[in-house]
Amino acid sequence: MKPEKPTQEDYDNWHKDPNNWYLGCFYYNPKDKRLMPPKRIKWMGLTVNFANPYSVLLLVPFLIIVVLVLSK
């Protein structure tokens, strides 16, 4: 049996839950499979779901580029 896809209400409840936000700005929710959910203040754009294993694949290249640019 395939698990049910989360509803918009699930996403909204996860987003509002302070237990899913570390230090108020780092989103970590293993139930939320989205890689880039909205930031805590939604109009500010997207953030990374650090519980998603693919977030590392997104962040490592970004950090390498930042280090390379700053080291010049």
PyMOL Python script that loads the backbone (N, CA, C, O; Angstrom):
from pymol import cmd

cmd.read_pdbstr("""\
ATOM      1  N   MET A   1       0.839  -1.185   0.000  1.00  0.00           N
ATOM      2  CA  MET A   1       0.000   0.000   0.000  1.00  0.00           C
ATOM      3  C   MET A   1       0.881   1.244   0.000  1.00  0.00           C
ATOM      4  O   MET A   1       1.810   1.357   0.800  1.00  0.00           O
ATOM      5  N   LYS A   2       0.588   2.161  -0.886  1.00  0.00           N
ATOM      6  CA  LYS A   2       1.363   3.388  -1.037  1.00  0.00           C
ATOM      7  C   LYS A   2       0.922   4.410   0.019  1.00  0.00           C
ATOM      8  O   LYS A   2      -0.277   4.595   0.227  1.00  0.00           O
ATOM      9  N   PRO A   3       1.870   5.075   0.687  1.00  0.00           N
ATOM     10  CA  PRO A   3       1.463   6.075   1.688  1.00  0.00           C
ATOM     11  C   PRO A   3       0.755   7.257   1.015  1.00  0.00           C
ATOM     12  O   PRO A   3       1.040   7.609  -0.130  1.00  0.00           O
ATOM     13  N   GLU A   4      -0.164   7.846   1.756  1.00  0.00           N
ATOM     14  CA  GLU A   4      -0.908   8.985   1.224  1.00  0.00           C
ATOM     15  C   GLU A   4      -0.008  10.197   1.088  1.00  0.00           C
ATOM     16  O   GLU A   4       0.879  10.432   1.907  1.00  0.00           O
ATOM     17  N   LYS A   5      -0.255  10.957   0.041  1.00  0.00           N
ATOM     18  CA  LYS A   5       0.477  12.201  -0.157  1.00  0.00           C
ATOM     19  C   LYS A   5      -0.035  13.219   0.866  1.00  0.00           C
ATOM     20  O   LYS A   5      -1.242  13.325   1.087  1.00  0.00           O
ATOM     21  N   PRO A   6       0.878  13.963   1.487  1.00  0.00           N
ATOM     22  CA  PRO A   6       0.423  14.960   2.469  1.00  0.00           C
ATOM     23  C   PRO A   6      -0.476  16.009   1.823  1.00  0.00           C
ATOM     24  O   PRO A   6      -0.289  16.382   0.665  1.00  0.00           O
ATOM     25  N   THR A   7      -1.441  16.468   2.583  1.00  0.00           N
ATOM     26  CA  THR A   7      -2.350  17.501   2.106  1.00  0.00           C
ATOM     27  C   THR A   7      -1.729  18.873   2.362  1.00  0.00           C
ATOM     28  O   THR A   7      -0.727  18.985   3.068  1.00  0.00           O
ATOM     29  N   GLN A   8      -2.322  19.897   1.794  1.00  0.00           N
ATOM     30  CA  GLN A   8      -1.854  21.263   2.046  1.00  0.00           C
ATOM     31  C   GLN A   8      -1.987  21.594   3.526  1.00  0.00           C
ATOM     32  O   GLN A   8      -1.178  22.345   4.071  1.00  0.00           O
ATOM     33  N   GLU A   9      -3.003  21.039   4.177  1.00  0.00           N
ATOM     34  CA  GLU A   9      -3.176  21.247   5.618  1.00  0.00           C
ATOM     35  C   GLU A   9      -2.005  20.645   6.399  1.00  0.00           C
ATOM     36  O   GLU A   9      -1.539  21.239   7.371  1.00  0.00           O
ATOM     37  N   ASP A  10      -1.528  19.460   5.975  1.00  0.00           N
ATOM     38  CA  ASP A  10      -0.358  18.849   6.612  1.00  0.00           C
ATOM     39  C   ASP A  10       0.859  19.763   6.472  1.00  0.00           C
ATOM     40  O   ASP A  10       1.575  20.017   7.441  1.00  0.00           O
ATOM     41  N   TYR A  11       1.080  20.253   5.249  1.00  0.00           N
ATOM     42  CA  TYR A  11       2.214  21.145   5.015  1.00  0.00           C
ATOM     43  C   TYR A  11       2.114  22.397   5.880  1.00  0.00           C
ATOM     44  O   TYR A  11       3.107  22.836   6.460  1.00  0.00           O
ATOM     45  N   ASP A  12       0.914  22.971   5.965  1.00  0.00           N
ATOM     46  CA  ASP A  12       0.721  24.182   6.775  1.00  0.00           C
ATOM     47  C   ASP A  12       0.964  23.906   8.255  1.00  0.00           C
ATOM     48  O   ASP A  12       1.592  24.713   8.939  1.00  0.00           O
ATOM     49  N   ASN A  13       0.473  22.773   8.753  1.00  0.00           N
ATOM     50  CA  ASN A  13       0.675  22.427  10.163  1.00  0.00           C
ATOM     51  C   ASN A  13       2.148  22.180  10.469  1.00  0.00           C
ATOM     52  O   ASN A  13       2.643  22.606  11.512  1.00  0.00           O
ATOM     53  N   TRP A  14       2.846  21.500   9.576  1.00  0.00           N
ATOM     54  CA  TRP A  14       4.279  21.266   9.778  1.00  0.00           C
ATOM     55  C   TRP A  14       5.028  22.588   9.779  1.00  0.00           C
ATOM     56  O   TRP A  14       5.946  22.790  10.574  1.00  0.00           O
ATOM     57  N   HIS A  15       4.635  23.477   8.893  1.00  0.00           N
ATOM     58  CA  HIS A  15       5.305  24.765   8.769  1.00  0.00           C
ATOM     59  C   HIS A  15       5.123  25.604  10.030  1.00  0.00           C
ATOM     60  O   HIS A  15       6.044  26.309  10.445  1.00  0.00           O
ATOM     61  N   LYS A  16       3.951  25.532  10.636  1.00  0.00           N
ATOM     62  CA  LYS A  16       3.646  26.317  11.837  1.00  0.00           C
ATOM     63  C   LYS A  16       4.245  25.707  13.109  1.00  0.00           C
ATOM     64  O   LYS A  16       4.392  26.408  14.110  1.00  0.00           O
ATOM     65  N   ASP A  17       4.585  24.435  13.090  1.00  0.00           N
ATOM     66  CA  ASP A  17       5.074  23.749  14.280  1.00  0.00           C
ATOM     67  C   ASP A  17       6.486  24.227  14.634  1.00  0.00           C
ATOM     68  O   ASP A  17       7.414  24.010  13.855  1.00  0.00           O
ATOM     69  N   PRO A  18       6.668  24.872  15.793  1.00  0.00           N
ATOM     70  CA  PRO A  18       7.999  25.368  16.164  1.00  0.00           C
ATOM     71  C   PRO A  18       9.020  24.248  16.383  1.00  0.00           C
ATOM     72  O   PRO A  18      10.224  24.501  16.351  1.00  0.00           O
ATOM     73  N   ASN A  19       8.556  23.014  16.605  1.00  0.00           N
ATOM     74  CA  ASN A  19       9.488  21.889  16.783  1.00  0.00           C
ATOM     75  C   ASN A  19      10.215  21.534  15.483  1.00  0.00           C
ATOM     76  O   ASN A  19      11.232  20.841  15.515  1.00  0.00           O
ATOM     77  N   ASN A  20       9.705  22.003  14.344  1.00  0.00           N
ATOM     78  CA  ASN A  20      10.343  21.735  13.056  1.00  0.00           C
ATOM     79  C   ASN A  20      11.346  22.821  12.663  1.00  0.00           C
ATOM     80  O   ASN A  20      11.971  22.735  11.606  1.00  0.00           O
ATOM     81  N   TRP A  21      11.499  23.831  13.501  1.00  0.00           N
ATOM     82  CA  TRP A  21      12.407  24.947  13.218  1.00  0.00           C
ATOM     83  C   TRP A  21      13.461  25.019  14.316  1.00  0.00           C
ATOM     84  O   TRP A  21      13.137  25.291  15.472  1.00  0.00           O
ATOM     85  N   TYR A  22      14.707  24.779  13.964  1.00  0.00           N
ATOM     86  CA  TYR A  22      15.811  24.862  14.926  1.00  0.00           C
ATOM     87  C   TYR A  22      16.418  26.258  14.857  1.00  0.00           C
ATOM     88  O   TYR A  22      16.710  26.770  13.776  1.00  0.00           O
ATOM     89  N   LEU A  23      16.601  26.859  16.014  1.00  0.00           N
ATOM     90  CA  LEU A  23      17.105  28.218  16.130  1.00  0.00           C
ATOM     91  C   LEU A  23      16.231  29.207  15.365  1.00  0.00           C
ATOM     92  O   LEU A  23      16.681  30.297  15.010  1.00  0.00           O
ATOM     93  N   GLY A  24      14.996  28.827  15.115  1.00  0.00           N
ATOM     94  CA  GLY A  24      14.047  29.711  14.464  1.00  0.00           C
ATOM     95  C   GLY A  24      14.190  29.843  12.956  1.00  0.00           C
ATOM     96  O   GLY A  24      13.348  30.465  12.310  1.00  0.00           O
ATOM     97  N   CYS A  25      15.251  29.263  12.382  1.00  0.00           N
ATOM     98  CA  CYS A  25      15.438  29.464  10.937  1.00  0.00           C
ATOM     99  C   CYS A  25      15.838  28.209  10.168  1.00  0.00           C
ATOM    100  O   CYS A  25      15.808  28.229   8.937  1.00  0.00           O
ATOM    101  N   PHE A  26      16.206  27.130  10.828  1.00  0.00           N
ATOM    102  CA  PHE A  26      16.606  25.900  10.140  1.00  0.00           C
ATOM    103  C   PHE A  26      15.463  24.894  10.204  1.00  0.00           C
ATOM    104  O   PHE A  26      15.089  24.432  11.281  1.00  0.00           O
ATOM    105  N   TYR A  27      14.910  24.560   9.033  1.00  0.00           N
ATOM    106  CA  TYR A  27      13.769  23.661   8.950  1.00  0.00           C
ATOM    107  C   TYR A  27      14.259  22.217   8.906  1.00  0.00           C
ATOM    108  O   TYR A  27      15.097  21.866   8.076  1.00  0.00           O
ATOM    109  N   TYR A  28      13.734  21.384   9.800  1.00  0.00           N
ATOM    110  CA  TYR A  28      14.096  19.967   9.869  1.00  0.00           C
ATOM    111  C   TYR A  28      12.839  19.173  10.169  1.00  0.00           C
ATOM    112  O   TYR A  28      12.360  19.152  11.302  1.00  0.00           O
ATOM    113  N   ASN A  29      12.304  18.515   9.136  1.00  0.00           N
ATOM    114  CA  ASN A  29      11.089  17.723   9.307  1.00  0.00           C
ATOM    115  C   ASN A  29      11.182  16.478   8.430  1.00  0.00           C
ATOM    116  O   ASN A  29      10.983  16.569   7.218  1.00  0.00           O
ATOM    117  N   PRO A  30      11.481  15.318   9.013  1.00  0.00           N
ATOM    118  CA  PRO A  30      11.599  14.081   8.232  1.00  0.00           C
ATOM    119  C   PRO A  30      10.297  13.667   7.541  1.00  0.00           C
ATOM    120  O   PRO A  30      10.342  12.960   6.535  1.00  0.00           O
ATOM    121  N   LYS A  31       9.146  14.089   8.055  1.00  0.00           N
ATOM    122  CA  LYS A  31       7.870  13.733   7.428  1.00  0.00           C
ATOM    123  C   LYS A  31       7.642  14.519   6.140  1.00  0.00           C
ATOM    124  O   LYS A  31       6.937  14.055   5.245  1.00  0.00           O
ATOM    125  N   ASP A  32       8.223  15.685   6.048  1.00  0.00           N
ATOM    126  CA  ASP A  32       8.070  16.551   4.881  1.00  0.00           C
ATOM    127  C   ASP A  32       9.149  16.180   3.871  1.00  0.00           C
ATOM    128  O   ASP A  32      10.335  16.404   4.115  1.00  0.00           O
ATOM    129  N   LYS A  33       8.747  15.622   2.754  1.00  0.00           N
ATOM    130  CA  LYS A  33       9.706  15.140   1.752  1.00  0.00           C
ATOM    131  C   LYS A  33      10.163  16.237   0.790  1.00  0.00           C
ATOM    132  O   LYS A  33      11.012  15.989  -0.066  1.00  0.00           O
ATOM    133  N   ARG A  34       9.609  17.452   0.920  1.00  0.00           N
ATOM    134  CA  ARG A  34      10.030  18.541   0.037  1.00  0.00           C
ATOM    135  C   ARG A  34      11.464  18.942   0.361  1.00  0.00           C
ATOM    136  O   ARG A  34      11.856  19.000   1.527  1.00  0.00           O
ATOM    137  N   LEU A  35      12.223  19.210  -0.659  1.00  0.00           N
ATOM    138  CA  LEU A  35      13.594  19.668  -0.485  1.00  0.00           C
ATOM    139  C   LEU A  35      13.632  21.143  -0.116  1.00  0.00           C
ATOM    140  O   LEU A  35      14.438  21.562   0.714  1.00  0.00           O
ATOM    141  N   MET A  36      12.754  21.931  -0.739  1.00  0.00           N
ATOM    142  CA  MET A  36      12.760  23.376  -0.553  1.00  0.00           C
ATOM    143  C   MET A  36      11.366  23.874  -0.130  1.00  0.00           C
ATOM    144  O   MET A  36      10.604  24.350  -0.971  1.00  0.00           O
ATOM    145  N   PRO A  37      11.033  23.769   1.150  1.00  0.00           N
ATOM    146  CA  PRO A  37       9.754  24.322   1.612  1.00  0.00           C
ATOM    147  C   PRO A  37       9.871  25.840   1.807  1.00  0.00           C
ATOM    148  O   PRO A  37      10.978  26.378   1.791  1.00  0.00           O
ATOM    149  N   PRO A  38       8.742  26.532   1.991  1.00  0.00           N
ATOM    150  CA  PRO A  38       8.816  27.980   2.213  1.00  0.00           C
ATOM    151  C   PRO A  38       9.500  28.308   3.529  1.00  0.00           C
ATOM    152  O   PRO A  38       9.462  27.528   4.481  1.00  0.00           O
ATOM    153  N   LYS A  39      10.131  29.487   3.566  1.00  0.00           N
ATOM    154  CA  LYS A  39      10.755  29.946   4.805  1.00  0.00           C
ATOM    155  C   LYS A  39       9.687  30.213   5.847  1.00  0.00           C
ATOM    156  O   LYS A  39       8.492  30.214   5.549  1.00  0.00           O
ATOM    157  N   ARG A  40      10.130  30.437   7.066  1.00  0.00           N
ATOM    158  CA  ARG A  40       9.189  30.674   8.151  1.00  0.00           C
ATOM    159  C   ARG A  40       8.299  31.877   7.842  1.00  0.00           C
ATOM    160  O   ARG A  40       7.099  31.852   8.115  1.00  0.00           O
ATOM    161  N   ILE A  41       8.886  32.922   7.276  1.00  0.00           N
ATOM    162  CA  ILE A  41       8.119  34.054   6.763  1.00  0.00           C
ATOM    163  C   ILE A  41       7.991  33.784   5.264  1.00  0.00           C
ATOM    164  O   ILE A  41       8.920  34.045   4.499  1.00  0.00           O
ATOM    165  N   LYS A  42       6.846  33.264   4.853  1.00  0.00           N
ATOM    166  CA  LYS A  42       6.679  32.684   3.513  1.00  0.00           C
ATOM    167  C   LYS A  42       7.039  33.621   2.375  1.00  0.00           C
ATOM    168  O   LYS A  42       7.557  33.159   1.359  1.00  0.00           O
ATOM    169  N   TRP A  43       6.785  34.923   2.500  1.00  0.00           N
ATOM    170  CA  TRP A  43       7.048  35.844   1.395  1.00  0.00           C
ATOM    171  C   TRP A  43       8.545  36.022   1.151  1.00  0.00           C
ATOM    172  O   TRP A  43       8.937  36.613   0.146  1.00  0.00           O
ATOM    173  N   MET A  44       9.388  35.519   2.055  1.00  0.00           N
ATOM    174  CA  MET A  44      10.836  35.660   1.901  1.00  0.00           C
ATOM    175  C   MET A  44      11.448  34.588   1.008  1.00  0.00           C
ATOM    176  O   MET A  44      12.651  34.625   0.748  1.00  0.00           O
ATOM    177  N   GLY A  45      10.657  33.639   0.536  1.00  0.00           N
ATOM    178  CA  GLY A  45      11.187  32.644  -0.385  1.00  0.00           C
ATOM    179  C   GLY A  45      11.215  31.249   0.199  1.00  0.00           C
ATOM    180  O   GLY A  45      10.331  30.861   0.962  1.00  0.00           O
ATOM    181  N   LEU A  46      12.249  30.490  -0.172  1.00  0.00           N
ATOM    182  CA  LEU A  46      12.351  29.087   0.211  1.00  0.00           C
ATOM    183  C   LEU A  46      13.539  28.849   1.125  1.00  0.00           C
ATOM    184  O   LEU A  46      14.477  29.645   1.175  1.00  0.00           O
ATOM    185  N   THR A  47      13.481  27.742   1.841  1.00  0.00           N
ATOM    186  CA  THR A  47      14.585  27.298   2.669  1.00  0.00           C
ATOM    187  C   THR A  47      14.845  25.831   2.365  1.00  0.00           C
ATOM    188  O   THR A  47      14.133  25.231   1.560  1.00  0.00           O
ATOM    189  N   VAL A  48      15.836  25.259   2.984  1.00  0.00           N
ATOM    190  CA  VAL A  48      16.184  23.853   2.771  1.00  0.00           C
ATOM    191  C   VAL A  48      15.624  23.029   3.928  1.00  0.00           C
ATOM    192  O   VAL A  48      15.718  23.426   5.089  1.00  0.00           O
ATOM    193  N   ASN A  49      15.042  21.881   3.597  1.00  0.00           N
ATOM    194  CA  ASN A  49      14.603  20.932   4.620  1.00  0.00           C
ATOM    195  C   ASN A  49      15.809  20.050   4.944  1.00  0.00           C
ATOM    196  O   ASN A  49      16.136  19.142   4.180  1.00  0.00           O
ATOM    197  N   PHE A  50      16.462  20.309   6.055  1.00  0.00           N
ATOM    198  CA  PHE A  50      17.680  19.591   6.414  1.00  0.00           C
ATOM    199  C   PHE A  50      17.436  18.122   6.749  1.00  0.00           C
ATOM    200  O   PHE A  50      18.395  17.361   6.882  1.00  0.00           O
ATOM    201  N   ALA A  51      16.184  17.708   6.889  1.00  0.00           N
ATOM    202  CA  ALA A  51      15.876  16.298   7.119  1.00  0.00           C
ATOM    203  C   ALA A  51      15.878  15.500   5.825  1.00  0.00           C
ATOM    204  O   ALA A  51      15.948  14.272   5.851  1.00  0.00           O
ATOM    205  N   ASN A  52      15.802  16.180   4.710  1.00  0.00           N
ATOM    206  CA  ASN A  52      15.815  15.520   3.408  1.00  0.00           C
ATOM    207  C   ASN A  52      17.265  15.186   3.051  1.00  0.00           C
ATOM    208  O   ASN A  52      18.105  16.085   3.019  1.00  0.00           O
ATOM    209  N   PRO A  53      17.577  13.914   2.782  1.00  0.00           N
ATOM    210  CA  PRO A  53      18.971  13.546   2.504  1.00  0.00           C
ATOM    211  C   PRO A  53      19.553  14.247   1.275  1.00  0.00           C
ATOM    212  O   PRO A  53      20.770  14.401   1.171  1.00  0.00           O
ATOM    213  N   TYR A  54      18.701  14.670   0.350  1.00  0.00           N
ATOM    214  CA  TYR A  54      19.187  15.363  -0.838  1.00  0.00           C
ATOM    215  C   TYR A  54      19.612  16.802  -0.550  1.00  0.00           C
ATOM    216  O   TYR A  54      20.238  17.445  -1.393  1.00  0.00           O
ATOM    217  N   SER A  55      19.272  17.308   0.638  1.00  0.00           N
ATOM    218  CA  SER A  55      19.673  18.677   0.971  1.00  0.00           C
ATOM    219  C   SER A  55      21.190  18.817   0.985  1.00  0.00           C
ATOM    220  O   SER A  55      21.717  19.882   0.664  1.00  0.00           O
ATOM    221  N   VAL A  56      21.894  17.752   1.354  1.00  0.00           N
ATOM    222  CA  VAL A  56      23.354  17.781   1.349  1.00  0.00           C
ATOM    223  C   VAL A  56      23.860  17.945  -0.082  1.00  0.00           C
ATOM    224  O   VAL A  56      24.815  18.682  -0.328  1.00  0.00           O
ATOM    225  N   LEU A  57      23.220  17.258  -1.019  1.00  0.00           N
ATOM    226  CA  LEU A  57      23.622  17.385  -2.424  1.00  0.00           C
ATOM    227  C   LEU A  57      23.384  18.797  -2.956  1.00  0.00           C
ATOM    228  O   LEU A  57      24.047  19.227  -3.901  1.00  0.00           O
ATOM    229  N   LEU A  58      22.459  19.504  -2.364  1.00  0.00           N
ATOM    230  CA  LEU A  58      22.189  20.875  -2.760  1.00  0.00           C
ATOM    231  C   LEU A  58      23.167  21.852  -2.093  1.00  0.00           C
ATOM    232  O   LEU A  58      23.635  22.800  -2.724  1.00  0.00           O
ATOM    233  N   LEU A  59      23.466  21.614  -0.832  1.00  0.00           N
ATOM    234  CA  LEU A  59      24.271  22.563  -0.073  1.00  0.00           C
ATOM    235  C   LEU A  59      25.774  22.447  -0.305  1.00  0.00           C
ATOM    236  O   LEU A  59      26.463  23.467  -0.324  1.00  0.00           O
ATOM    237  N   VAL A  60      26.296  21.255  -0.479  1.00  0.00           N
ATOM    238  CA  VAL A  60      27.742  21.076  -0.639  1.00  0.00           C
ATOM    239  C   VAL A  60      28.272  21.832  -1.854  1.00  0.00           C
ATOM    240  O   VAL A  60      29.244  22.573  -1.709  1.00  0.00           O
ATOM    241  N   PRO A  61      27.689  21.687  -3.041  1.00  0.00           N
ATOM    242  CA  PRO A  61      28.197  22.471  -4.176  1.00  0.00           C
ATOM    243  C   PRO A  61      28.083  23.981  -3.945  1.00  0.00           C
ATOM    244  O   PRO A  61      28.971  24.738  -4.338  1.00  0.00           O
ATOM    245  N   PHE A  62      27.003  24.414  -3.318  1.00  0.00           N
ATOM    246  CA  PHE A  62      26.831  25.831  -3.022  1.00  0.00           C
ATOM    247  C   PHE A  62      27.944  26.327  -2.096  1.00  0.00           C
ATOM    248  O   PHE A  62      28.524  27.386  -2.336  1.00  0.00           O
ATOM    249  N   LEU A  63      28.240  25.574  -1.051  1.00  0.00           N
ATOM    250  CA  LEU A  63      29.296  25.970  -0.124  1.00  0.00           C
ATOM    251  C   LEU A  63      30.665  25.977  -0.796  1.00  0.00           C
ATOM    252  O   LEU A  63      31.487  26.849  -0.515  1.00  0.00           O
ATOM    253  N   ILE A  64      30.913  25.030  -1.667  1.00  0.00           N
ATOM    254  CA  ILE A  64      32.192  24.990  -2.393  1.00  0.00           C
ATOM    255  C   ILE A  64      32.331  26.231  -3.266  1.00  0.00           C
ATOM    256  O   ILE A  64      33.398  26.843  -3.311  1.00  0.00           O
ATOM    257  N   ILE A  65      31.270  26.600  -3.951  1.00  0.00           N
ATOM    258  CA  ILE A  65      31.308  27.799  -4.798  1.00  0.00           C
ATOM    259  C   ILE A  65      31.556  29.054  -3.947  1.00  0.00           C
ATOM    260  O   ILE A  65      32.353  29.915  -4.320  1.00  0.00           O
ATOM    261  N   VAL A  66      30.877  29.146  -2.820  1.00  0.00           N
ATOM    262  CA  VAL A  66      31.085  30.311  -1.937  1.00  0.00           C
ATOM    263  C   VAL A  66      32.525  30.374  -1.460  1.00  0.00           C
ATOM    264  O   VAL A  66      33.132  31.445  -1.472  1.00  0.00           O
ATOM    265  N   VAL A  67      33.083  29.246  -1.039  1.00  0.00           N
ATOM    266  CA  VAL A  67      34.471  29.217  -0.578  1.00  0.00           C
ATOM    267  C   VAL A  67      35.416  29.607  -1.697  1.00  0.00           C
ATOM    268  O   VAL A  67      36.352  30.375  -1.477  1.00  0.00           O
ATOM    269  N   LEU A  68      35.187  29.092  -2.884  1.00  0.00           N
ATOM    270  CA  LEU A  68      36.067  29.411  -4.030  1.00  0.00           C
ATOM    271  C   LEU A  68      35.999  30.899  -4.380  1.00  0.00           C
ATOM    272  O   LEU A  68      37.028  31.510  -4.669  1.00  0.00           O
ATOM    273  N   VAL A  69      34.831  31.476  -4.359  1.00  0.00           N
ATOM    274  CA  VAL A  69      34.670  32.887  -4.679  1.00  0.00           C
ATOM    275  C   VAL A  69      35.319  33.752  -3.596  1.00  0.00           C
ATOM    276  O   VAL A  69      35.987  34.736  -3.913  1.00  0.00           O
ATOM    277  N   LEU A  70      35.134  33.400  -2.345  1.00  0.00           N
ATOM    278  CA  LEU A  70      35.693  34.191  -1.253  1.00  0.00           C
ATOM    279  C   LEU A  70      37.207  34.037  -1.116  1.00  0.00           C
ATOM    280  O   LEU A  70      37.864  34.908  -0.548  1.00  0.00           O
ATOM    281  N   SER A  71      37.760  32.956  -1.621  1.00  0.00           N
ATOM    282  CA  SER A  71      39.204  32.729  -1.471  1.00  0.00           C
ATOM    283  C   SER A  71      40.027  33.473  -2.518  1.00  0.00           C
ATOM    284  O   SER A  71      41.254  33.498  -2.424  1.00  0.00           O
ATOM    285  N   LYS A  72      39.390  34.072  -3.498  1.00  0.00           N
ATOM    286  CA  LYS A  72      40.132  34.785  -4.554  1.00  0.00           C
ATOM    287  C   LYS A  72      40.426  36.197  -4.191  1.00  0.00           C
ATOM    288  O   LYS A  72      41.041  36.921  -4.974  1.00  0.00           O
TER     289      LYS A  72
END
""", "prot")
cmd.dss("prot")
cmd.show_as("cartoon", "prot")
cmd.util.cbc("prot")
cmd.orient("prot")
